[in-house]
């Protein structure tokens, strides 16, 4: 069960990076912070290379990487847009939908089939999303879903969850054709290099903030580096959908950050929804 501990560590550092990114978004645009998230993680990850064995890579690895890069960049931009315009406590929980999507994508891409308890836990995790806006049921049973559609950040994060249901499986495929630590050490550095021209274009060549905000950006990179390493170590030990479900404990940490750091409201009902999601995680973990 060491993959559970790795996934929980990943969840904590992911939520910490999210909170730091939201703070940074008060002064910076989403394209800059999307790049910071991976660009500042790159130096920490590259430090692994001298200490790991370089695997023999094949065509499957390179093709998987080509599929991953555009999807990851789109997801990163949408992710930053979501947490910039909407509270953490209402956007991050929708990442819990990615395991639902993975019921189908894991089977399609990797041929992984989940047991009945695994599927039940994943469905329960997703049911918590409905409860995030439970107070709106006084206007009708479908109102929580309508509230989701009205919140642009929530819509963006649902799109991110779907993309992640694909990239998580592709990421495991890349790990299977290389190694967990090699992929962790090289993926984000390469991705940050590919994304950098997009950043320069969107920022109109104004890159001064990268240096002037280095004390804020560096902890983001460190947190993402640790989250990346623990993530790929975990997916090498268990089914991707299970790892992602446990990793979604980050939503609880995110809600706590939202409440105490950003003074977000309606935390009670969002904790109820999150508790249901966590119940789904427990079912997945124990059974």
RANOR-V216096 format. One record per backbone hydrogen bond with DSSP energy under -0.5 kcal/mol. NH is the residue of the N-H (numbers start at 1). CO is the residue of the C=O. E is the energy in kcal/mol with one decimal. If there is no record, write none. Layout:
[[NH CO E] [NH CO E]]
This chain:
[[4 1 -1.4] [5 1 -1.0] [6 2 -2.3] [7 3 -2.2] [8 4 -2.2] [9 5 -2.4] [10 6 -2.3] [11 7 -2.2] [12 8 -2.2] [13 9 -2.1] [14 10 -2.3] [15 11 -2.4] [16 12 -2.1] [17 13 -2.2] [18 14 -2.2] [19 15 -2.3] [20 16 -2.2] [21 17 -2.5] [22 18 -2.5] [23 19 -2.0] [24 20 -2.1] [25 21 -2.1] [26 23 -1.1] [27 24 -1.7] [28 24 -1.3] [33 29 -1.9] [34 30 -2.1] [35 31 -1.8] [36 32 -2.7] [37 33 -2.2] [38 34 -0.8] [38 35 -0.9] [39 35 -4.3] [40 36 -2.1] [42 38 -1.4] [43 39 -0.6] [45 41 -2.1] [46 42 -2.7] [47 43 -0.9] [48 45 -1.8] [49 46 -1.0] [51 48 -2.1] [52 49 -1.2] [55 53 -0.7] [57 55 -0.6] [61 58 -0.6] [62 58 -1.5] [63 59 -2.4] [64 60 -2.1] [65 61 -2.1] [66 62 -2.0] [67 63 -1.6] [68 64 -2.1] [69 65 -2.2] [70 66 -0.7] [71 67 -0.9] [72 68 -2.9] [73 69 -2.1] [74 70 -2.1] [75 71 -2.4] [76 72 -2.6] [77 73 -2.1] [78 74 -2.3] [79 75 -2.6] [80 76 -2.3] [81 77 -2.2] [82 78 -2.4] [83 79 -2.1] [84 80 -1.3] [85 81 -2.0] [86 82 -1.5] [90 87 -1.1] [91 87 -1.4] [92 88 -1.9] [94 91 -1.6] [95 92 -2.2] [96 93 -1.8] [97 94 -1.6] [98 95 -1.7] [99 96 -0.5] [100 97 -0.6] [101 97 -2.0] [102 98 -1.9] [103 99 -0.7] [103 100 -1.2] [104 101 -1.2] [105 101 -2.1] [106 102 -2.0] [108 104 -2.1] [109 105 -3.0] [110 106 -1.9] [111 106 -1.1] [112 106 -1.6] [119 115 -2.4] [120 116 -2.2] [121 117 -2.5] [122 118 -2.0] [123 119 -2.6] [124 120 -2.3] [125 121 -2.1] [126 122 -1.9] [127 123 -2.0] [128 124 -1.1] [129 126 -1.6] [130 126 -0.6] [130 127 -1.0] [131 127 -0.9] [132 128 -0.6] [132 129 -0.8] [133 130 -1.0] [134 131 -1.7] [136 133 -2.0] [137 134 -2.0] [138 135 -0.9] [139 136 -2.0] [140 137 -1.8] [143 140 -1.5] [145 142 -0.6] [146 142 -1.9] [147 143 -2.9] [148 144 -1.5] [149 145 -1.9] [150 146 -1.8] [151 147 -1.2] [152 150 -0.9] [155 151 -1.9] [156 152 -2.4] [157 153 -2.1] [158 154 -2.1] [159 155 -1.8] [160 156 -2.1] [161 157 -2.6] [162 158 -1.9] [163 159 -2.3] [164 160 -3.0] [165 161 -1.4] [166 162 -0.8] [166 163 -1.0] [167 163 -2.8] [168 164 -2.4] [170 166 -2.4] [171 167 -2.8] [172 168 -1.8] [173 169 -2.1] [174 170 -2.3] [175 171 -2.1] [176 172 -2.6] [177 173 -1.2] [178 175 -1.6] [183 179 -2.5] [184 180 -2.3] [185 181 -2.2] [186 182 -1.4] [187 183 -2.6] [190 186 -2.1] [191 187 -2.6] [192 188 -2.9] [193 189 -1.6] [194 190 -2.0] [195 191 -2.3] [196 192 -1.4] [197 193 -0.6] [198 195 -0.6] [199 195 -1.9] [200 196 -2.5] [201 197 -2.1] [202 198 -2.7] [203 199 -2.4] [204 201 -1.0] [205 200 -2.7] [206 203 -2.0] [207 205 -1.0] [210 207 -1.2] [211 207 -0.5] [211 208 -1.1] [212 208 -2.3] [213 209 -2.2] [214 211 -1.4] [216 213 -1.1] [217 213 -2.6] [218 214 -2.3] [220 216 -0.8] [221 217 -2.1] [222 218 -2.4] [223 219 -2.5] [224 220 -2.4] [225 221 -2.3] [226 222 -2.1] [227 223 -2.3] [228 224 -2.7] [229 225 -2.2] [230 226 -2.3] [231 227 -2.0] [232 228 -2.2] [233 229 -1.8] [234 230 -1.8] [235 231 -2.5] [236 232 -0.8] [237 234 -2.1] [238 234 -1.0] [243 239 -2.1] [244 240 -2.8] [245 241 -1.9] [246 242 -2.1] [247 243 -2.8] [248 244 -1.3] [249 246 -2.0] [250 247 -2.0] [251 248 -2.0] [252 249 -1.2] [253 249 -1.4] [254 250 -2.7] [255 251 -2.1] [256 252 -2.0] [257 253 -2.4] [258 254 -2.6] [259 255 -2.3] [260 256 -2.4] [261 257 -2.7] [262 257 -1.1] [264 258 -2.3] [270 266 -1.2] [271 267 -2.2] [272 268 -1.7] [273 269 -2.2] [274 270 -2.1] [275 271 -2.5] [276 272 -1.9] [277 273 -1.9] [278 274 -2.6] [279 275 -2.1] [280 276 -1.7] [281 277 -1.7] [282 278 -2.5] [283 279 -2.1] [284 280 -2.1] [285 281 -2.4] [286 282 -2.9] [287 283 -2.0]]
